[in-house]
Amino acid sequence: MQIDLDYAGRHVVVFGGTTGINFGIAQAFARQCARVTVASRRRENVDAAVAQLSTAGGEVLGVVADVRDFDAVGGAFAQSVARFGPVDVLVSGAAGNFLCAAEAMSSNGFKVVVDIDLVGSFHVLRQAHAHLRRPGASVIQITAPQSFVPMRYQAHASAAKAGVDQLTRTLALEWGGEGIRVNSISPGPIDGTEGFRKLMAPTAEDRAFALDQVPLQRFGSLDDIANLALFLGSPYAAYISGALIPCDGGGALESVKPALEAAGRRATG
């Protein structure tokens, strides 16, 4: 279930907003009658997203831009602002990932993820800055638990997302005086997404293990993340900035359990 907030007439830009979690966020804002711009690097994904979002409510614009291309990102903002005016809410969610042990990872494989997740985030936020409404704009970065919980086979994503979180905190400091809030959402296991299927639960056994790590004993939904984004973009979150907010059913807390158990065994001999 999605919360009900009035975004009529407000301009929301979602980078990576054509699939998965980011599309769910774009859909939630569209249902609240926002003017929504979605950006992605594949034209077919942009067109499909616009077609679906147009039935949800509000007005929708789709633009094609690869976050690794600084000028293309700038062009995307130029199009969106020309259509809908200053940006009230920016969601930066473009990401790439795969499983690989560090010793087997190529330099290019590491670089690709850092370029999309971290450098791409900088491109989006840097190009957005001139177009953000002052005061009152809300910037929301989509990060991941790897930013603060080390995970095997995720050296590239862990490094990139840790950088994204520090970028969030730094820009919250630098832009706060302009009335711009910058926060990060860290989704946990969100059922039905490609990342969850490929990275966390490709088998029934993996799915059962993943569920056991969540204190609330359920997987998240697209609405769980979208509702948090709706809140962070609203006046109800007017005094929240520089925050990294896990939306994971407590899963990040559970990740310390194996280490504590091992330490306990050693201490008791």
ABEGO torsion letter per residue (X at the ends): XBBBBBABGBBBBBBGAABEAAAAAAAAAAAAGBBBBBBBABAAAAAAAAAAAAAAEEBBBBBBBBAABAAAAAAAAAAAAAAAEBBABBBBABBBBBBBBAAABBAAAAAAAAAAAAAAAAAAAAAAAAABBOBGBBBBBBBBAAAABBBBGAAAAAAAAAAAAAAAAAAAAAAAAAGBBBBBBBBBBBBGBAAAAAAABABAAAAAAAAAABAAGBBBBAAAAAAAAAAAABAAAAABBGBBBBBAGGAAAAAAAAAAAAAAAAAAX
